[in-house]
Amino acid sequence: MPPRRMTPDARRAQLLDVGEQLFSTEPFDEVSMEQIAASAGVTRALLYHYFPTKADFFAAIWHRAHDSLRATAPLHAAATVREGLLATLTGYLDFYARNLPLVLIANRSSIAGSPVVREPIDATFRTLCAAILDATGATGHHRELAEAAFAGWVAFVRETTLATLVDRTITPEDNLALCTAALDATVGAHADLYAAARGTVR
């Protein structure tokens, strides 16, 4: 049977749905593009038309998951920047817990270091960092220091969250406490996180 006709956007969404289901039940390296195409009821040529490699395919799934998180997460009318950022952190930690198979692929698989997987998410955090520092009013060299500290904090959060969800060496409560303390000690050393939020942070 030939593939059912769809608009390009609908077909792309269908392929991502199928891929997300497969990657949620099987390790990344054990899922082939042929298997994905067969599960979606399309030819391999059509799948490769949308996604040149399996890494590109997974990156699109992972990026879409984060887009969905940002679109559906409630806005937090926080009194301070810190309060809003911690509310955002809690939402992200919950999201990672619900999407653990995808988290494992993005962080503990053969493509974990691939730029096509890392860059869309890194860009998301750079945008969040800019919004946070704009809200604190940080400028000049203090802002540069805070930007570097924020990037380090994101890496810290990633590692402690993996220790929580994958290695299970610490509890979710431990993780939140560690991330909060690290935020205050790094970003908070160079930006006023207790400043009244200028707009809503999420």
N, C-alpha and C positions, 0 to 999 in steps of 0.2 A: 504494500500500500504506500502511495506517495505521501509525504508529510502533509498534514492538514494545513490549509492556507491560513496565515495570520499576518497581521501587520508586523513590521520589524520590531516595534516596541513590545508587542504582545508576545512575539516569538522569543525575544531576548528574555523577557520575564519568565516565560515558561521554562526555558533552558536553565535559568538560575534556580527556579523552584526545584527542578529535578536534581540539579547538582547539590543544592543545599541538603536535600533529603538523603542523597547517597553519601555525602561527606559526613553527615551526622551519624551514620551507621557503620561506615567502613573507613579504615585508614586511608590517608591521601594517596600513598604510593600503590595501594591495591585497587584503586579506581582508575579505569582507563577511559580515554576519550571515546573509544568504541562502545564501552558500557554505558557511558552517559548518553551518547547518541541513540543507542538502542532503547534505553529507558524513556527517552523523550520522544521516540518514534520519528526520528529524523535521520538523515544521512550524515555520515562523518563529514562530508564536504560542507554541509550546511552548518554544522557545529563549528568547524574550523573557520567558516566565513565570519562568524560572530566573535570567536575567541581563538586567536592564533596558537595558543599553548594552554596546557592544563593550568599552569601558574596564572596566566591571564584570567582564566575562567574562575579559579578560586578567588583571585583578587577582586573580581567583580562581585562575587557572592559576599565576601567579607566587607567590602565597601558598602554594598547595599544594606547589609545588616546594621552598620553604623549610621547610615542615612536614616534608616527606620527608627533607630534609637533617638536620634536628634529630633526627628519629626514628631514622635509620640511622647517624649518625655515631658512632663508638666513643667511649666515655668515656675521658678521659685522666687517669690517676692521676698528676697532676703533683705535683712536689715543691714548686713555687712557683706563685703566681698567674700570674706572667709566663709561665712555661713552659706552663701550661694555656691561656692566652689565645693564645699563638703557635701552639699546636697547633690551636686552634679556627680561627685565621686561615688556616692552611694548608689546612684542610678547606674553608673557604669559597672560597678562591682556586681550588682544584681544582674545586669545584662550579660556579663561574662560568665556568671554562674549558670545562667539559662542556656548559654550557647557554648558549653564547654568543648564539644567536639571541634567546633570551628576555631576556638581559642587554641586548642592543641595544634591544629594544622598551622595556624598563623605564627605560633611561637616555638613549636617543638617538632617540626617536620623538615623534610629536605628543602622546602621552599621558604622556610621561616625568614631567611636573610635576604630573600629576593627583593630588589627594589620595587618591582611591580606589586608586591604584597605590602611592603612597608610604607611606601611613599604616600598612598592615599590616606592612611591612618595617621602618619606623621604630620601630614598637612592639616588634618582635623585638629590635632593637638596644638599645632602652631597657631591656628585660628583662635582656639580657646585661650591660649596664652595671651595673645594680643588683646582679646576682649577683657581678660582678667586685669592685665596691666593698665589698659586704658581706664578701667573702672577704678583702679587704685590711684590713678594720676601719676604713675611712675614715669620719669623722664631721664634723659641723659645716661650717664654711666650706671646709675642705680637701676635703670631699666635694662641695660645690657646685662648686668649681673643677675637680675631677676629672670631674664629670659634663659640664661644658661642654667640657672638653678631650677627653673620649671622643667626644662628638658631632662635634667638629671632626676627630678622628682617623678616624672612620667615613667622613666626607666625603672626607678625604684618600685613604683606601684605595680608595674608589670611583673617584676620578679617576686614581690611578696604575694601578689595575687596567684601566681603559678604555684608558689609554696602552699597556698591555702587550698586551691581547687584541685591541683594535680598531685603534688607531693604530700599534702595533708599533714604538714609538719606544724602548722599554726592554724588557729581557728579564724573564722571570718571576723570575729570581734577583735582578735589580736591584730589582724590585718588592718582593719579600720583605724585602730589606735596607732599602729606603726606609721601608716600613711599620713595621719593627721599630725603626728609629731614631726615627721620628716618635712611636711609642708611648712610648718611654722619655723623649723630650723633652717630651711633653704630659701624658699621664695619669701617667707616672712621676714627674713633678715635684710631684704633689700626692697620690699614693697609693703605698704601699709595695708595688710589684709583686713584690718579692723575698720578701714574707712567705710563710710556709708556707700552702699552700692550705687553707682551711677547708672541706672537702668537695671534690667534683670539679667542675671548671669545664669546660664544653664550648662 
